[in-house]
Structure formats: structure tokens, C-alpha cells
């Protein structure tokens, strides 16, 4: 997590507001988002949960939408000084344009889900245990 540019957001997913420690059930609940699945039905359910988890990493104010500013915050964290602020603005603008189907200048969960329908979330968001 220390090397992950949005590690702090992932860590905050383990803690509800005001919590300073995480109990085991909360820890397992968050970790379950990264569980690989085997059946098609479970895969669909798992995909939706994984997408919801990823969406919440962007939607920091929990209003059900990813605003341009929230998207920029994540991009700044992920790309840092590798790109200029102008390039970040351009990337965010293009992402909003492509995903924002209802043209309200934000990305809803349904729009987020639709924009990632061809991405193999199951593979990208799974942690396989060593046996």
C-alpha cells in the first residue's frame, strides 16, 4: 500500500468515519472486494461489488457522483509530477465527456459501470492467496 498512489483512499475504505482502529469483520468485508470468484453468477455479483468499491475510491464526498474535482484529485495522486496540470485537466475532461451519458458534468455509478464494461475487473481487482 505504501507504493500505491491511492493507498490512503484504499486504507480509508477499511475505516468508517471516526474509527481509529478496524475490527476483524470490517477488515474481512473490505478484503472480500478482492476475492476471486468461480461461478458466472458469483462473478457478476463480485464484478458489481468490485466496481462499487472502485467507484467509492473516487467519490470521496459520497454523493453518488464522481465530480471533475474528485477525478482530478485521484489523477494527481496517481500521476503526480509525471504530467502537467494542463494535461491532468485534459484527461479529466475527456473522461467526463466519455462517461457522462446524462451530461450533468459528473459520473454516476451506472455511468462508471458502463464505461468499464469491457475491462476485466475480476482479474484486475483480485488477490489470489498462496496455497
Buried (B, 14 or more C-beta within 10 A) or exposed (E): EEEEEBEEBBEBBBBEEEEEEBEEEBEEEBEEBBBBBEEEEEBEEBBEBBBBBBBBBBBBEEEEBBBBEBBBBBBBBEBEEEBEEEEBBEBBEEBBEEBBEEEEEBBBBEBBBEBBEEEEBBEEBBEEEEE
